[in-house]
Amino acid sequence: MATIKYITIEEFAGFHKITTQLIQDFADFGLIEIRQVEKKHCIFSEQIEHCERAIRLHRDLGVNKEGIEIILDMRSKQTLLQQELMRLRHQLNKHEERVSKMFSEEL
């Protein structure tokens, strides 16, 4: 069975030199998800990178929570579009190979 990995918000805040209140504010606003494990508030591994991006946007660029939400949403959509583009390019390459093969066989 897979092990679920998480970090407490206290450990995460200490590592990033921020307050636990900032993490709680992000969670209250809906930017990240915090869950309780053994009566401690935790960030699960799949949320850590997302939370770190939010912190960088807030701390380094001074972006507010509303702006962070928009930026992270746009980044997520960009990632999906890039994946779709790669998939379509792959399909196009396969199609071009088939067409090329058909024409070479006709000669």
C-alpha positions, 0 to 999 in steps of 0.5 A: 500500500502506498504511503501518504506523505505530508508535512505539518504547516508548522514544519513547512512554515519554518522551512520557508520562513513564513508564518503558519497564519499565511498558510492558513490564510491561503487555505481559507481562501481556497488556494491550498488544501490543509488536512488534519492528521493526528490533530495536526494541520498538514499539507499533503505532498501533492499540494506542496509545490502549489503552496510554494508557488503561492508563497513565492508569488506573495513574498517575492512579487507582492501578489495578493491572494486574488492575484495568486489564484488567477496566476495559478489557475492560468498556469494550470491551464497553460500546463494542460494546453502544453500537454494537449499540444504535445499530444496533437504534435505526436498524432500529426507526426504519426499521420505524416509518417503514414502518409509518407509511407503510403506515397513511397509504397505507390512509387 
